[in-house]
Amino acid sequence: MFKKLEKDLNNRLIDFVIWWSYMNDYRTHVFEKFKKTWHEAYAHILVQWESFKQWYRD
């Protein structure tokens, strides 16, 4: 059971490293990309919230 879990974990780590290396990232900008995505999503939610409040008033 532990060998299967270890094999799955290793495969996921290898896939993660290969995927980011194909994107020419090499794990240097991973967190900046996640942070940028989070900020864009948060800004979108704020805009939608303001439009909902405006719609609700009308």
C-alpha positions, 0 to 999 in steps of 0.5 A: 500500500505504501509503495503504491502511494509513494509511486503515485506521489513520485509520478505527480511530482515528476509531472509537475516538474515536467509541466512547469519546465515545458512552460520554461518556468523551472519553478521560479515564477510559480507562486507569482503566477498563482498570486496574479491569478488570485488577484485577477479573480478577486478583482473580477469578483469585486466588479461583479459584486458592485454590479450586483449591488447596482442591479439590486438597487434598481 
